Amino acid sequence: MDKMQTPMADFLKESIAKIKEMVDANTVVGDPVTTPDGVTLVPVSRVSVGFAGGGGDLVKQRDGCVGGSGAGIRIEPIGFLVVKDGVVRMLNIQPPAVTTLDRVIDLVPQLLDRAEAFMDKKSVPAAAESAETAPEA
């Protein structure tokens, strides 16, 4: 059985389409800006969207309906990705994390940087050692 298309359904579809239009990937990660000294800054934001809608048909009137909807969008800048000499760092502009989970999430980039530095230090002596023990041609 086909569902009857109501003006309220069209209204809700149009509202959701407008929200999708406003909130895209460029809202979360902005356009990069390169400074004269070669540093690239990429703004990063947190986007929260809420949407509610409802309505009903008017039984006494033909083709009548009532309804309403509401939407809220919050765009909160959280920091910048700083790219300098091939190294990427996150520069937070928010207050420090309060909960343990937020602290762990904030520390992940630092932990990855330290692990990468550790692996680089470990691979450099191994490469030098293998070069010393290689047979001469």
Backbone hydrogen bonds in HBPLUS format (Angstrom, degrees):
<---DONOR---> <-ACCEPTOR-->    atom                        ^
c    i                          cat <-CA-CA->   ^        H-A-AA   ^      H-
h    n   atom  resd res      DA  || num        DHA   H-A  angle D-A-AA Bond
n    s   type  num  typ     dist DA aas  dist angle  dist       angle   num
A0010-ASP N   A0006-THR O   3.27 MM   4  6.68 160.3  2.31 151.6 156.4     1
A0011-PHE N   A0007-PRO O   2.90 MM   4  6.12 154.5  1.97 146.0 153.5     2
A0012-LEU N   A0008-MET O   2.93 MM   4  6.19 160.3  1.97 153.4 157.5     3
A0013-LYS N   A0009-ALA O   2.97 MM   4  6.17 162.5  2.00 150.8 155.7     4
A0014-GLU N   A0010-ASP O   2.98 MM   4  6.15 160.1  2.03 149.5 154.7     5
A0015-SER N   A0011-PHE O   3.00 MM   4  6.22 155.4  2.06 146.2 153.2     6
A0016-ILE N   A0012-LEU O   2.99 MM   4  6.20 164.4  2.02 154.0 157.2     7
A0017-ALA N   A0013-LYS O   2.98 MM   4  6.15 154.4  2.05 145.2 152.7     8
A0018-LYS N   A0014-GLU O   3.04 MM   4  6.29 151.5  2.12 146.0 152.7     9
A0019-ILE N   A0015-SER O   3.10 MM   4  6.41 151.6  2.18 145.7 153.3    10
A0020-LYS N   A0016-ILE O   2.98 MM   4  6.25 163.7  2.01 152.9 156.8    11
A0021-GLU N   A0017-ALA O   3.02 MM   4  6.20 145.9  2.14 139.7 149.2    12
A0022-MET N   A0018-LYS O   3.10 MM   4  6.38 145.7  2.22 142.1 150.1    13
A0022-MET N   A0019-ILE O   3.08 MM   3  5.16 121.1  2.44  97.0 111.3    14
A0023-VAL N   A0019-ILE O   3.00 MM   4  6.21 156.8  2.05 156.5 162.7    15
A0027-THR N   A0024-ASP O   2.98 MM   3  5.47 151.2  2.07 112.7 121.4    16
A0028-VAL N   A0025-ALA O   3.17 MM   3  5.36 126.2  2.48 100.3 112.6    17
A0029-VAL N   A0025-ALA O   2.99 MM   4  6.16 173.1  1.99 167.5 165.4    18
A0045-SER N   A0028-VAL O   2.73 MM  17  4.77 157.0  1.78 145.3 151.1    19
A0030-GLY N   A0043-PRO O   2.80 MM  13  5.04 160.7  1.83 147.1 152.6    20
A0033-VAL N   A0041-LEU O   2.79 MM   8  5.17 157.7  1.84 148.8 156.6    21
A0041-LEU N   A0033-VAL O   2.75 MM   8  5.17 167.2  1.76 155.2 157.8    22
A0035-THR N   A0039-VAL O   2.79 MM   4  5.34 169.2  1.80 160.5 162.0    23
A0038-GLY N   A0035-THR O   2.99 MM   3  5.47 160.0  2.03 122.8 124.0    24
A0040-THR N   A0083-VAL O   2.95 MM  43  5.00 169.9  1.96 147.5 150.1    25
A0083-VAL N   A0040-THR O   2.84 MM  43  5.00 168.3  1.86 153.1 156.9    26
A0042-VAL N   A0081-LEU O   2.91 MM  39  4.95 150.7  1.99 140.2 148.7    27
A0081-LEU N   A0042-VAL O   2.83 MM  39  4.95 162.8  1.86 140.6 144.5    28
A0044-VAL N   A0079-GLY O   2.92 MM  35  5.42 160.0  1.96 155.1 149.7    29
A0078-ILE N   A0044-VAL O   2.97 MM  34  5.97 169.8  1.98 146.9 150.2    30
A0079-GLY N   A0044-VAL O   3.33 MM  35  5.42 149.2  2.43 152.5 147.5    31
A0046-ARG N   A0076-GLU O   2.79 MM  30  5.13 165.1  1.81 143.3 146.5    32
A0076-GLU N   A0046-ARG O   2.87 MM  30  5.13 170.7  1.88 154.6 157.8    33
A0048-SER N   A0074-ARG O   2.89 MM  26  5.10 159.6  1.93 147.3 154.1    34
A0074-ARG N   A0048-SER O   2.84 MM  26  5.10 163.9  1.87 153.7 157.7    35
A0050-GLY N   A0072-GLY O   2.90 MM  22  5.18 159.4  1.94 154.9 158.6    36
A0072-GLY N   A0050-GLY O   2.90 MM  22  5.18 157.0  1.95 148.5 150.3    37
A0052-ALA N   A0070-GLY O   2.92 MM  18  5.41 160.5  1.96 161.6 163.2    38
A0070-GLY N   A0052-ALA O   2.82 MM  18  5.41 157.2  1.87 157.4 160.6    39
A0054-GLY N   A0068-GLY O   2.97 MM  14  5.77 155.8  2.03 169.1 174.1    40
A0068-GLY N   A0054-GLY O   2.94 MM  14  5.77 156.8  1.99 164.9 168.2    41
A0056-GLY N   A0066-VAL O   2.83 MM  10  5.51 153.7  1.90 152.2 157.8    42
A0066-VAL N   A0056-GLY O   2.85 MM  10  5.51 162.4  1.88 162.8 168.9    43
A0058-LEU N   A0064-GLY O   2.98 MM   6  5.18 173.3  1.98 122.4 124.4    44
A0093-ILE N   A0078-ILE O   2.97 MM  15  5.55 165.8  1.99 131.4 131.6    45
A0080-PHE N   A0091-LEU O   2.92 MM  11  5.13 150.0  2.01 134.4 143.7    46
A0091-LEU N   A0080-PHE O   2.76 MM  11  5.13 174.6  1.76 162.6 164.5    47
A0082-VAL N   A0089-ARG O   2.72 MM   7  5.15 170.0  1.73 159.3 162.7    48
A0089-ARG N   A0082-VAL O   2.90 MM   7  5.15 156.2  1.96 142.4 150.4    49
A0084-LYS N   A0087-VAL O   2.97 MM   3  5.37 162.0  2.00 151.4 154.0    50
A0087-VAL N   A0084-LYS O   2.99 MM   3  5.37 164.3  2.01 117.2 121.9    51
A0103-ARG N   A0099-THR O   3.05 MM   4  6.34 152.8  2.13 147.2 155.0    52
A0104-VAL N   A0100-THR O   2.96 MM   4  6.24 158.5  2.00 152.9 158.3    53
A0105-ILE N   A0101-LEU O   2.97 MM   4  6.23 164.2  2.00 153.3 157.3    54
A0106-ASP N   A0102-ASP O   2.96 MM   4  6.15 153.9  2.03 144.6 151.8    55
A0107-LEU N   A0103-ARG O   3.01 MM   4  6.24 137.8  2.19 142.7 153.9    56
A0107-LEU N   A0104-VAL O   3.09 MM   3  5.12 127.6  2.38  95.6 109.5    57
A0111-LEU N   A0107-LEU O   2.93 MM   4  6.17 160.5  1.97 161.1 167.5    58
A0112-LEU N   A0108-VAL O   2.94 MM   4  6.17 158.5  1.99 157.2 162.7    59
A0113-ASP N   A0109-PRO O   2.99 MM   4  6.23 154.9  2.06 144.5 151.2    60
A0114-ARG N   A0110-GLN O   2.95 MM   4  6.21 160.0  1.99 150.4 155.6    61
A0115-ALA N   A0111-LEU O   2.89 MM   4  6.08 158.1  1.94 148.3 154.6    62
A0116-GLU N   A0112-LEU O   2.93 MM   4  6.07 156.7  1.98 146.2 152.6    63
A0117-ALA N   A0113-ASP O   2.93 MM   4  6.17 158.5  1.98 148.0 153.9    64
A0118-PHE N   A0114-ARG O   2.88 MM   4  6.06 155.8  1.94 147.2 154.1    65
A0119-MET N   A0115-ALA O   2.92 MM   4  6.14 160.6  1.96 148.3 153.3    66
A0120-ASP N   A0116-GLU O   2.90 MM   4  6.11 152.6  1.98 146.2 154.1    67
A0121-LYS N   A0117-ALA O   2.96 MM   4  6.20 158.9  2.01 148.3 153.3    68
A0122-LYS N   A0118-PHE O   2.95 MM   4  6.14 153.5  2.02 146.5 154.3    69
A0123-SER N   A0119-MET O   2.92 MM   4  6.09 148.6  2.02 144.9 152.7    70
A0124-VAL N   A0120-ASP O   3.11 MM   4  6.25 145.3  2.24 146.4 154.1    71
A0127-ALA N   A0123-SER O   2.99 MM   4  6.09 150.4  2.08 143.5 150.8    72
A0128-ALA N   A0124-VAL O   3.04 MM   4  6.29 156.2  2.09 150.1 156.7    73
A0129-GLU N   A0125-PRO O   2.83 MM   4  5.97 156.1  1.89 148.3 154.9    74
A0130-SER N   A0126-ALA O   3.02 MM   4  6.16 158.3  2.07 143.8 149.0    75
A0131-ALA N   A0127-ALA O   3.12 MM   4  6.27 142.6  2.27 138.1 147.7    76
A0132-GLU N   A0128-ALA O   3.11 MM   4  6.38 143.1  2.25 141.4 150.8    77
A0133-THR N   A0129-GLU O   3.10 MM   4  6.37 149.3  2.20 148.1 156.0    78
